[in-house]
Each structure stands twice: as structure tokens, then as C-alpha cells.
Amino acid sequence: MEAINILSLGKSFKTTTAKNYILENENQYNIKAKTNTNNTIEVRGDFQKKTIYVDNNPVKKISDHISFLPTIIHTPEEAVLETKINQNRNQAINKNICFYSKEYLQTLKKYTHTLQQRNKALKQQQTTTLWDALLIDFSEQIWKEKEKYKKNLNATLKNENQTIKDPAEIQIEEIVLNKENIEKNLIKTKDEDYKKGYTTTGPHKDKVKYFLNTKEIKTTASQGEKTLFFSKLKKAEAETIKEASIKKTDPIVLLDDILSKLETQTPKNFLSYSR
């Protein structure tokens, strides 16, 4: 599973340090796989750097590669972090949209750069007018795509829930689709932004909530219910990515040690759902 994730995203879901997956007494690693479309993906690396090859051609940017072999990971550890930390939930949505939209990925990169420059200006008590205009434009583009993704994902979850009990849903709060309102919010929070030295509103601050049976799982769900929710969510994410992608590529869903976290009454439902 870790090897597949590295082939997909160029990094492990377990660690950010290559030494944790390089064999003892070795100083390099090599991962190679052939897809069902007869393409070859290979990652060669050491403790400092790595290179990804597709059909023996080096990949110049990871942003050019992530849509080639999309993967969705679900481990007990990931579920805990995604349940507790809003930033992880927000990042998961961004990653999933990037799998099928290069335009979104480029907009997200521009937004992140603009946000960094605006925060720098705020810390130095400088004017942010230039960065404000850019941030408004990029925010509108990102929020429109997030809103579309949320609707498609929830529609998929609803369709699955017709045959499976325990309906699941996600919500993204504070999405603003009107450019004028985005500008108003940015003006409204400017004094607070200068005091804190960073931008307090925007897509990077979106609050993402997960619901099972209309109840937010963060505060009410048991461990087994959370595992059941994420099994539904990850399958729905895969379906949403596939339908939105040009090539209708099926993402690889990586499930690690899921059954051990389910309560006694839920494994049968989970296995039925996961087929």
C-alpha cells in the first residue's frame, strides 16, 4: 500500500522521511509497477531526492503526474487525523479535485502563493491591495469547484445510501460564491488580519464537517461508526473522481486494517457496501 501511494503521489502516507522505508544497510530504493493500461511507473530515490518515471520518461513536476494514477487511502490513523483536524479534511478535498482538474491545481498553487505574500505584507504592516484583488479571484474559482465537488460527492453518497443504512453526508461551511461578498468578507476581517499577521478568511479556512445519520461524527460517532463512515466516504470519493475525470479512470482505494476497528454489528454492512 505504501509503495502504491509513492507511485501515485511521490510520497508515503506514513512518513515524510525516506529513511523510514529504505531497507537497512541500503542507501537507495526502487519501486516499479505496470498498470492495467500497460504503462510502467517507477520511482527511484535515496535519502535526499527521488525521480518518478512513466514509461521510462522522467516526470518533471509531481503536479503533472498525480492524475495519472489517483489513489485514495484509508487507514485507522488517517481516519483519526481526518476526524479531529479540519485542515486534513480540507486538504483531502483539494487533493481529490486535483486528481481530475489540472486547472484547479494551478489555481490552488496561485492562491497559496498569493496567500503567502499577503500574510507577509500583513506581518510587516504593509498594504495588501494587490494581493487582495488576486486572492478574491482565486477564492471565487476555488469555491465554485469545491461547491460542485461537494454536490457531486453527496449525490453519490445519497445514491449508495438507498440500499445501505446509516446515510452519510459532508458539509463545507463558509463557501462564498459571489465575488462581491468575498471582497466584503476580506475587508471586514482586515483589521483582525493585521493584528494576527495572517489571513483569517478564505478557502484555506473552510470548515468541513462529516455526518452520519444527520449527526456530526467528530462529536457523536463511535470508532466503528467512524470506520463505517470513512468506508462510504472513500468509495464515494473514488466514484466522484472517476466521473469527473476525462478518461473515467478508476482511482485505487487503499484500505488498511479496517475490519479490526468495526464494531460487532457493522462488518457485514461494511463488506456488503465495499464490493
N, C-alpha and C positions, 0 to 999 in steps of 0.2 A: 504493500500500500504506500509506504513511504517512497519507494522507488518510482511508482507511477505518478505520485504527486510532484516529484522532482522533474520527471519528464514533461509534465504538464505546465508547471509554473516556474520551474527552475529553482525551487526551494522545497524544503521539507515542511510538513505540518507540525512536526515535533520539536524542531530546533532550528536556530538560525546559524549554528556553527557547524561547519563541515566535519570537524574533527570527531563529532559525535556519531557520524555514520561512515567514516573511513575506518577500514579494518585496522586492528592493532598491528604495529610494525610496518604499516604501509603509509605512503605519503600521497597517494592518488586514489581516485575512484572512477569507475566507468559504469554507466547504466545504458543499456541498449534494448530497444523493443521494436517490434514490427506491428503495425496496426492492421485492422481487417481491410483497409484500403491499400495494403501492400506498401505503405510508406514506412521508412525507418527513422526512428528518433533516437538520438544518442546524446548523453551528457557526459562530458569528460571534465574532471576538476581536481583541484588539490585543496590545500588549506586556505589559499588566498583567493582563487578565482575559478571560474568554470566557463565552459563553452558548450552551447547546445547546437546540435547538427540535425537537420532534417534532410534525409536523402543525401547525406554526406556534405551538405552545404551549411556553413556556419550561419547561425541566426544572429543578426546584428543587434536587434533590440528584443527584449522579452515581450514588449508590447506588440510586436509583430507576430508573436508565437502563441500567445495564450488562447487564442480562439481555435488553434489547430487541434488541440487535444484537451477540451474542457473537462475538469474533474470537480466533483463536489464531495467533500469529506465530512464524515460524521463519526466522531469518537466521543466517548463519555467525557473526556477532558474538554473537547471543543464545545459540547453541549453546556457544560458548567460555565465556561467563559462567555459563551454567546447569551446564556440566560442572564448572567449577572452584569455584563459590561455592554452598555449601549453602543459604544464605539465599535465593538466587534460585530454587532448586528448591522450597523450602518455600513461597515466595510464589506460584509458578506453580500449586501445588496449591490454595492458598487462593483464588486468583483463579478457577480453573476451577469450584470448588464454588460460589463466589458467583454465577457466571453462572446457576445454576439454583436456588439456595436463598437467598432473602432472609433467612430465619431464621438461616442460618449467617453471613451478612454482618453481621447485627445482633449476633449472639453474638461474632463476631470483633472488632467495634468495642468492645463492652463489655469483652472480655478485654484488648484493647490499652490501654484507659483504666485498667482496674484494675491492669495490669502497670506502667504509668507511675506510678501513685500508690504502689504497693508499692515500686518502685525508689526513689522519692523518700523514702519512710519509711526504707528501708534506709540510704540515704546520710546521713540525719540521725540514724541510730541510734535511731529511734522504733519503737514496737510496730507489727506488721503483721497483728495478729489479724483485724481487719475485712476487710482486703484478701485475706488467706489464704482465708477462707471463700468469698468471691466467686470467687477465682481457681480454686479446686478445682471449683466448679460449672461455670464456663465451660470449664475444661480438659476435663472429662468430656464435655460436649456437643461440643466441637470434635474431640476424639479419636475419638468414636464416628462422626462424619460422615467424618473422614479415613480411618478403617478401612474404612468402607463404600465410599468412593470408590476406595481402593486395590484392594479386591477386584474391583470392577466394571471398573476400568481394566485390571487384569491378566487378567481373564477375556476382555476384548475383545482384548488383545494375544495371548493364547493362541489364541483363535479365528482370528485373522489368521495366526498362525504355523503353522496346519495346512497352509496352502498356500504359505507363504513361509519359506525357510530363515532361519537366524540368529534364534532365539527371543529376545524382549525381555521385560523384567520390571522393575518398580520395587519398592523396599522402603522402608518408613518405620520406622525404628528408634525405640525408646523410647516407643512408644504405650502408654499405660496406660488401660485401660477400666474398672477398678474404682476407685470413689471413695475407698475406704479406702487403697488403695495410692498414689493420687495424694497424699492427705494425708500418708502416711508419707514419701514422697519429698520433699515440701515441708518437713517437719520435719527430715528427715535433712540437707538441704542448707542449712538456715537459717544456721548459723554461717558457712559459706562465703559465703552471700549477703551477710551483714553485712560480712564482710571485703572483698568485691569491690564492694559497693554496688549490686548488681543481682541479679535473679532468674536463677538458673543452671539451672532445670529448668522444663519446661512445653512446650506445643505450639510456642512460638516457637523452641524449641531442637531440634525434631525433625530427625533426620539422615535425609536422603532419598538413596537410592542407586539408580543406574541400572545394569542388567545387560544384556549382550548375549552370548548363548551361555554363560550362567552366570558370565561374568566382568564385573567392575565396569568400566564404560567409562572412568571417570576415570583409571584407572591402566594399563589394558591396551589400549584400543582405539586404532586409527589414526584419522586425520582422516576418512577415507572411511567407516569403520565407525561413527564417532560421527554423521556426517551421516545414514547409513542408519538408525541407531537413532532419531534425532530425527524422521525422516520417519515412522517407525512410531508413535512416541510421540504425535506431534501428531495423526495421524489417529485413533488410539485415544482421545485426549482429546476430540476432536470427537464421536466416536460415544458416548462416555460422557456427555458434557454433553447431547447430544440425547436420549438415552434417559431421563435423569434429569429433564429439563425437562418442565413441564406441557404446553406447546404443541408439544413434539417439534421444536423449532427446530434447523435445521442451522447450527452455527457456521461462520463464514467462516474458512478456513485460508489464511493468507498465507505463501507460500513465496518466499524471496528468494535468487536466485543459488545454488541448491542443487547443481545438477549440476556446477558448477565444483569443488566440494570432494569429489566422489566419485572413488574410485579406478577404474581402467580396467575392472575386472571387475564393478563394482556399479551403474552407471547403468541397465542393463537390468532388474535386480531392482527398483531404485527406481521406475522408470517403471511397471513391472508392478504394483507394490504401490500406487502413488499413484492409480490410476484409480478 
